[in-house]
Amino acid sequence: MSAKAPTAGMKRKAYEKELGKLQVELCQLQEWVKANNLRVIVLFEGRDAAGKGGTIKAITEKVSPRVFRVVALPAPSDREKTQLFLQRYMLHFPAAGEIVIFDRSWYNRAGVEYVMGFCTPAEHKRFLSLCPQMEKYVIEGGIILIKLWLEVGMDEQERRFRARIDDPLRQWKLSPMDTESYQRWYDYSRARDLMLKATNTKHAPWYIIRSNDKRRARLNCIAHLLKMIPHKRVKRAKVELPKRSDKGRYNDQTGLRGMKFVAERY
């Protein structure tokens, strides 16, 4: 990953114009996936505050949650800790006509679990060894697997963390685990590089998205997804509303009398 000079942030108006175009194509992709019974997994990984949540929101904002399913698993329960490591993730794998987006995935073992000591060095080594084999099995089973790493810089991560501290709309994004990861920047860098070296395979490569500029990162990510899943527009029959029948006509507001209505404050 070569160094790149910082660029000015993208203006909101230009961003929203381009996002609107890409979201139309995402809707077309959705119909193609349904029509062809495709199964797709998209993994989002990256440091805390890299912009994963905002990018996923931009992708899913205008599409059906029945096709684009977002999976963001909490820490494993005591029971899940006794299962095979990948078991709880595979429960959420797509059926025909679905795109499953993992907001963090089994790569937790290569990142936070390894850095924070939630797994042993032997478990970490075993994961890096077996993961490419598992992903090959998944792909050979007919699933399209796309792995995305959002790369945020040290200064930009700090700026985002500080912006969350006093913002009541974003304070929930800042957990004790986030602040711990903040001071372990270089530990996470080493863990990232070990992960990429071991799991950047020909059959399941990693794609790196620079995310210091959130808006550009979101657009680049969506454009890349659309390119990674070749699709065509599915022709749909034109929908026309039928004429409403007057049969059995009555005053349909009568049954609402005496009911509790929400105060119209706005």
N, C-alpha and C positions, 0 to 999 in steps of 0.2 A: 504494500500500500504506500504509494509515493506521496510526499508532502504536496499540499495544494494551497495556494494563497487564498485567504479568506475573501469572500465576495459579499456584496451588499445584500441585505435581506430583501426578499421578494415582496413587492407591494401587494396589499390585500386585494385590490381590484383585479390585478393581473392574475393573481392566484385563483380567485373565485371563478374567473372566466375559464381558465384552463381546467380547474377542478370540475366544473359543470360539464365540459366536453368529455372528460374521462369517466365521470359517473354515468353518463348516457351509455358509454361503451361497456361499463361494468354491468349495466342492466341487460345489454345485449349478450354479454358473456354468460350471465345468469341463465338466460333462456337456452343458450347453446349447451351449457352443462346439464340442464334438465332434459333437453331433447335427446342428448346423446348418452345419458346415464353415466356421466363422468364422475370420478371421485378424486377430489383434490385436497391436499393438506398444505397449508402455508404456515411456516414457523416464523415467529418474530422473536428475535433475541437481541440483546444489547444491554449496555449498562443501565442502571437506574437513571431516569430522566433523559433517556436517549430519544424519546418521542414515539415509542411503540403504541401507546394508547391512542394518541391523537391520529396517528396514521391509520390504525385499525378503524377508528371512528369515521375517518374520511372515506374509507373503502366501503363500509357497511351502511353509511347514512341513507342511501337511496335504494338499497336492494332489500330483498326479502330475508328475514332472519331464519326462514325455513330452508333457504338454500345456503346462505352465508352464515354459518354457525360459529360463534366466538367461544373459545374455551380458555378460561383463565382459572386454573386450579389453585386452591389454597394449599397451605402446607399439608403434607400427608398426615392422616390420622394414625393412631397407634395401630389400628388394624392394617391400614395400607402399608405401613412400614414393614410388615411381615410378608407382604406380597412380593412377587417379582417386580423389579424396579419399573419396568415399562407397562405393567399390567393396568394401572389406573389411567394411563394415557390412551391405551388401545381401546378402552371402553368408549372413547369419544371419536374414534376414527369414522370417516364418512361412509355413508351408504350411497347408492346410485343417485346422482343428481344433487350432490352436496359438495360444498366447499367449506372445510373446517379450518378456521384460523386459530392457531395456538398463540395466545399472549403469554409467552414463555412456555417451554415444553420440557421434554426429557433432557434437554441440554442444561437444565438446572443442575444436574449432577456434575457437569463440567465447569459450572460457574459458581453460583452461590453456595452450593453444598460443599464443593471442594475448598473454596476460599474460607468459608466460615467453619469448616471442620464438622459438617453434618454427615459426611461420609468419610470412610477411611481412605488412605492413599491407595490401598489395594482395590477398593470398590471403584475409585476414580479411574485407575489404570485399566481395570476390567471393562468399564463402560466405554472408554475411548477405543479399546480393542474390538469390542463386540458391536458397537453402534453402526459402523459402516456395513457390517453384515446384515444387521436387522433392517437397515434402510434399503439395502438391495433387495431383501425379501419383500418388503412393502411395495417397492416399485415394480418388481417382477409380478406382484399380485394385481397390478393394474392401477395402482394409485399414483397420481401425479404429485410429487413431493417438491416443494419449493422452500428453500431455507434462506432467510434474510437476516442479516446482522446490521443493526443501525449503529453507526459509529459516531459518537459525540465526543467533542474535545473536552479537556479538563476544565478550561475556563468557562465554557458554555454550560457544562454540567453544574458547576458551582453557581453560576448566575441563575439557573433554573431552580436549584435547591433553595437559594436565598429568596427567590420570588415566591416560593410556596410557604415560607415560614409565617408570613403575616397575611396571607390571602385566605380568607375563610372558604373560598370556593375550591382551593387547591391544597389546603392543609392535610386533607385525608390522603393525599398522594405521598406524604412524607412520613415514613415509618421509621422505627428504630433501626431496622435492617438497612434502610436507605442511608441513614447517617453513618452507620458502620461501614457501608460500602464506600462512602465518600472518602474516609480516611485510608482505605485500602486500595487506592487507585492502581498502584503498581502490581499488587497481588492479583487484581482482576485482569490487568493487562497480560500478565504471564499466563494466567488461566485461559484467557481468550486465545492466545497464540498456541498453546498446547492443544486446545480444542480444534482450532482451524487446521493445524498441521495433521492431526489424526483423522479428522472427519470431512475434510474438503476433498471428496472423491469425484471421480469422473461421472458416476451414476447419480450422485447427490451433492453437487457443488454448493458452496456458500456464495451468496451474492452480498457484497458490502455496499451499504447506502450511507453516504455522509449526511449527518442529520443536524449539523450546527444551525442550518437554516431549516426550520420545521416545514415551512411551506414548500420549498423546493424538494425536500426529502419526501414529502407525501406524494407530490406529483410524479417524481422519479420512480417511486415505489409502485404506484398504480400503473404507470406506463409500462414498467417492467413486468408486472403480473399479466397484463393484457398481452404482452409479447410472448410470455412463457406458455400461455395456454392458447394455441391457435384456435380461432373461432370465426364463425360467420354469423351474419344476422339471420335469425330464424323468422321466417315469414309467418305472421299471425293473422288470423281472420279478423276483419274489421268488426268491432263491437258496436252494436246499435241498441239503444235502450228501447224496450217495447213500450207500447202505450199502456198507461195504467188503467186497470179495470175499475169501473164505477160500481160493479156488482157488490152488494153488501155495504154500500157507503154509509158511514155514520160519522159523528163528530169524535175524532180520535183524541181530542184534548179533554173530553169529559172524565175519563178514567184517571187523569192526573190531578184532579181537584182534591185539595186537602193533603196532598203529598208534600214532603219537605224538599224544597228547592234550595240549591246553594245560592248564597247571597251574591248578587251581581255587583261585585266591588270594582270591576274594571269595564 
